Amino acid sequence: MTTSPLVKTAKSHIPLDTPTKKRNPKFEDFKFRDGLPSAEELPDSDGKPVDSELQELIPGLLKAILLDLWNDRPNWLFGIDMGFYYHPDKPAIAPDGLLSLGVEDIDDECLRSSYVLWDEKVIPLFALEIVSKTPGREQTKKLEIYRSIGILYYLVYAPLRKRKARFQLYKLVDGEYVLQSDGQQPYWMPEIGLAIGAEQQLHRRSQREWLFWYDRDSVRYPTPMERAEAAIAAQTAAEQENIVLRQRLRDLGIDPDA
């Protein structure tokens, strides 16, 4: 496997005379000047359309699972193709998926139009880029941007690849991205409390590989549709059991309604 010069591998050799290690960026490292525009004053994307339906469906499924799983959890955001302003003098980027914890909840009638770092004051923990037929420098320019911002986990997912690994997850270690998984997954992210991986499932009438969230034991969290179907099945089973029990009471000469 050829590794980008911007990326370390988890098994890279570290010489004995290595200088003091760098650390991951923190929000306090960013010095933003006063009077910068807010989210309401900035465009809500980078102005570039998605070029594959999967770039909407895959992160959309991840978000739907989180909305179900974290229904009662406050202060989190999963943005899809949302403009991310990380530098006042540079254009926004728009990750296919962006997960941030510890952000302020926004009223339902006034949802975020974009993610503005100097307003949020929270560096996202996870970014997702989905590679289409035309690669968009996901492992060069975009990787360097996410590294400089300090995003802890960066997943490059290439669903159309046939030979190379489709699932490549990086973690920011001492200020550099280290490849954690080159196809092996699900991968547990303790800082988020979730694992992420891919498997074949039927979704939106399409039997193919999709990204999912998993628990620490690599057990996949169900989709909202699966949870609904399971609830209906449980209710049906309970109703059938009730019918059987009522009939047993009748056979014993007991009125089940008494």
C-alpha positions as CSV (number, residue, x, y, z in Angstrom):
1,M,0.0,0.0,0.0
2,T,1.3,3.5,-0.9
3,T,0.9,5.9,2.0
4,S,0.5,9.6,1.5
5,P,3.4,11.7,2.8
6,L,1.0,13.5,5.0
7,V,0.1,10.3,6.9
8,K,2.0,8.0,9.2
9,T,1.3,4.3,9.5
10,A,0.6,2.7,12.9
11,K,3.8,0.7,12.6
12,S,6.1,3.5,11.5
13,H,9.6,3.4,13.0
14,I,10.5,6.2,15.5
15,P,14.2,6.9,15.9
16,L,15.7,7.3,19.4
17,D,16.7,10.9,18.8
18,T,13.1,12.0,17.8
19,P,12.5,15.6,19.0
20,T,9.6,16.4,21.3
21,K,6.4,15.1,19.9
22,K,3.8,17.5,18.6
23,R,0.3,17.5,20.1
24,N,-3.1,17.6,18.6
25,P,-4.5,21.1,18.0
26,K,-7.0,22.5,20.5
27,F,-9.5,25.2,20.0
28,E,-7.5,27.5,22.3
29,D,-4.7,27.4,19.7
30,F,-6.8,29.3,17.2
31,K,-6.7,33.0,17.5
32,F,-9.7,34.5,15.8
33,R,-10.0,38.2,15.5
34,D,-13.1,40.1,16.7
35,G,-16.0,40.9,14.4
36,L,-16.0,37.8,12.3
37,P,-19.3,36.9,10.5
38,S,-21.7,34.4,12.1
39,A,-23.3,31.4,10.5
40,E,-26.3,33.5,9.6
41,E,-24.1,35.8,7.5
42,L,-22.2,33.0,5.7
43,P,-23.2,30.7,2.8
44,D,-24.4,27.3,4.1
45,S,-22.1,25.1,1.9
46,D,-18.9,25.3,-0.2
47,G,-21.0,25.8,-3.3
48,K,-20.0,22.4,-4.8
49,P,-22.8,19.9,-5.6
50,V,-22.4,16.2,-4.6
51,D,-21.6,14.0,-7.6
52,S,-23.0,10.7,-6.3
53,E,-26.2,9.7,-4.6
54,L,-24.2,7.7,-2.1
55,Q,-22.7,10.9,-0.8
56,E,-26.1,11.8,0.5
57,L,-27.5,8.3,1.4
58,I,-24.6,7.0,3.3
59,P,-24.2,9.9,5.8
60,G,-28.0,10.2,5.9
61,L,-28.2,6.6,7.2
62,L,-25.5,7.3,9.8
63,K,-27.4,10.4,11.0
64,A,-30.8,8.6,11.1
65,I,-29.3,5.9,13.4
66,L,-27.8,8.6,15.7
67,L,-31.1,10.5,15.9
68,D,-32.7,7.2,17.1
69,L,-29.8,6.1,19.3
70,W,-29.1,9.5,20.9
71,N,-32.6,10.7,21.0
72,D,-32.3,11.8,24.6
73,R,-28.6,12.9,24.4
74,P,-28.0,16.7,24.3
75,N,-25.3,18.7,22.7
76,W,-24.3,16.9,19.6
77,L,-24.4,17.5,15.8
78,F,-24.0,15.4,12.7
79,G,-23.8,17.6,9.7
80,I,-24.2,16.4,6.1
81,D,-22.5,18.4,3.3
82,M,-22.7,21.4,5.7
83,G,-20.4,24.3,5.1
84,F,-17.6,24.2,7.7
85,Y,-15.8,27.5,8.3
86,Y,-12.5,26.8,10.0
87,H,-10.5,29.9,9.0
88,P,-11.8,33.4,8.4
89,D,-9.7,34.0,5.3
90,K,-10.3,30.6,3.6
91,P,-13.4,29.2,1.9
92,A,-15.6,26.7,3.7
93,I,-15.2,23.0,3.2
94,A,-18.2,20.6,3.3
95,P,-17.4,17.2,4.6
96,D,-19.9,14.5,3.6
97,G,-20.3,13.8,7.3
98,L,-19.2,15.8,10.4
99,L,-19.7,14.8,14.0
100,S,-19.2,17.2,16.9
101,L,-19.9,16.6,20.6
102,G,-20.3,19.2,23.2
103,V,-21.9,21.9,21.0
104,E,-24.8,24.0,22.0
105,D,-28.3,22.6,21.1
106,I,-30.1,24.8,18.6
107,D,-33.9,25.4,18.6
108,D,-35.7,23.3,16.1
109,E,-37.0,26.5,14.4
110,C,-33.5,27.8,14.0
111,L,-31.3,25.0,12.8
112,R,-27.7,25.5,11.9
113,S,-27.0,26.6,8.4
114,S,-23.3,25.9,8.7
115,Y,-20.6,25.0,11.2
116,V,-18.5,28.0,12.1
117,L,-15.5,27.2,14.3
118,W,-15.2,30.6,15.9
119,D,-18.9,30.5,16.9
120,E,-19.1,26.9,18.0
121,K,-15.7,26.9,19.8
122,V,-15.6,23.0,19.5
123,I,-13.4,21.1,17.1
124,P,-15.4,18.2,15.6
125,L,-14.3,14.7,16.5
126,F,-15.1,12.9,13.3
127,A,-15.2,13.7,9.6
128,L,-16.3,11.5,6.7
129,E,-15.4,11.8,3.0
130,I,-17.0,9.5,0.5
131,V,-14.9,9.0,-2.7
132,S,-16.9,9.0,-5.9
133,K,-15.7,8.0,-9.3
134,T,-13.7,11.2,-9.5
135,P,-11.5,11.4,-6.4
136,G,-11.5,14.8,-4.7
137,R,-8.1,14.8,-3.0
138,E,-9.6,13.1,0.1
139,Q,-6.2,11.8,1.1
140,T,-4.1,14.8,0.3
141,K,-5.5,18.3,0.5
142,K,-8.6,17.4,2.5
143,L,-6.6,15.3,4.9
144,E,-4.2,18.1,5.5
145,I,-7.0,20.5,6.2
146,Y,-8.6,18.2,8.7
147,R,-5.2,17.6,10.3
148,S,-4.6,21.3,10.7
149,I,-8.0,21.8,12.3
150,G,-7.4,19.0,14.8
151,I,-10.3,16.6,13.8
152,L,-9.5,13.4,15.8
153,Y,-10.9,10.8,13.4
154,Y,-11.1,11.0,9.6
155,L,-12.7,8.3,7.6
156,V,-12.2,8.0,3.8
157,Y,-14.7,5.6,2.4
158,A,-14.6,4.6,-1.3
159,P,-17.7,2.4,-1.9
160,L,-16.9,1.9,-5.6
161,R,-13.4,0.5,-5.1
162,K,-13.0,-3.1,-6.2
163,R,-9.3,-3.9,-5.3
164,K,-8.0,-1.4,-2.8
165,A,-9.5,-1.0,0.7
166,R,-12.7,0.9,0.7
167,F,-12.6,1.7,4.4
168,Q,-9.6,3.8,5.6
169,L,-9.8,5.4,9.0
170,Y,-7.2,7.8,10.4
171,K,-6.6,9.0,13.9
172,L,-4.8,12.2,14.9
173,V,-1.8,11.2,17.0
174,D,0.8,13.9,18.1
175,G,-0.5,16.2,15.4
176,E,-0.3,13.7,12.5
177,Y,-2.8,11.3,11.0
178,V,-2.0,7.6,11.7
179,L,-3.8,5.0,9.6
180,Q,-5.7,2.9,12.1
181,S,-7.7,0.7,9.8
182,D,-7.0,-0.2,6.2
183,G,-10.1,-2.2,5.6
184,Q,-10.3,-3.9,9.0
185,Q,-13.5,-2.8,10.9
186,P,-15.6,-2.0,12.8
187,Y,-13.2,0.4,14.6
188,W,-13.9,1.5,18.1
189,M,-13.6,5.2,18.8
190,P,-13.6,5.6,22.7
191,E,-13.7,9.4,22.6
192,I,-17.1,9.2,20.7
193,G,-18.4,6.0,22.4
194,L,-19.1,4.4,19.0
195,A,-17.5,2.1,16.5
196,I,-17.9,2.5,12.8
197,G,-17.8,-0.1,10.0
198,A,-19.4,-1.3,6.8
199,E,-21.4,-4.3,5.9
200,Q,-23.9,-5.6,3.3
201,Q,-27.5,-4.8,4.2
202,L,-30.7,-3.8,2.4
203,H,-31.4,-0.1,2.7
204,R,-33.6,2.1,0.5
205,R,-34.4,-0.9,-1.7
206,S,-30.7,-1.4,-2.4
207,Q,-28.7,-4.4,-1.3
208,R,-25.2,-3.2,-1.0
209,E,-22.5,-2.2,1.5
210,W,-23.4,0.6,3.9
211,L,-21.7,2.4,6.8
212,F,-23.1,1.7,10.3
213,W,-22.5,2.5,13.9
214,Y,-21.6,-0.3,16.3
215,D,-21.1,-0.7,20.0
216,R,-17.8,-1.6,21.7
217,D,-18.4,-5.3,21.1
218,S,-18.9,-4.7,17.3
219,V,-22.6,-5.3,17.6
220,R,-24.3,-3.2,15.0
221,Y,-26.9,-0.6,16.1
222,P,-30.2,-1.1,14.2
223,T,-31.6,1.4,11.7
224,P,-34.9,3.2,12.6
225,M,-36.7,0.9,10.1
226,E,-35.2,-2.2,11.8
227,R,-36.2,-0.9,15.2
228,A,-39.8,-0.2,14.0
229,E,-40.0,-3.7,12.4
230,A,-38.7,-5.3,15.6
231,A,-41.3,-3.4,17.6
232,I,-44.1,-4.6,15.3
233,A,-42.8,-8.2,15.4
234,A,-42.7,-8.1,19.3
235,Q,-46.2,-6.6,19.4
236,T,-47.5,-9.3,17.1
237,A,-45.8,-12.1,19.1
238,A,-47.3,-10.7,22.3
239,E,-50.8,-10.6,20.7
240,Q,-50.4,-14.2,19.5
241,E,-49.3,-15.3,23.0
242,N,-52.3,-13.6,24.5
243,I,-54.6,-15.4,22.2
244,V,-53.1,-18.7,23.1
245,L,-53.3,-18.0,26.8
246,R,-56.9,-16.9,26.6
247,Q,-57.8,-20.2,24.8
248,R,-56.0,-22.2,27.5
249,L,-58.1,-20.5,30.1
250,R,-61.3,-21.3,28.2
251,D,-60.2,-24.9,27.9
252,L,-59.9,-25.0,31.7
253,G,-63.4,-23.5,32.0
254,I,-62.2,-20.1,33.0
255,D,-63.5,-16.9,31.5
256,P,-60.4,-14.9,30.5
257,D,-62.4,-11.7,30.8
258,A,-63.5,-12.4,34.3
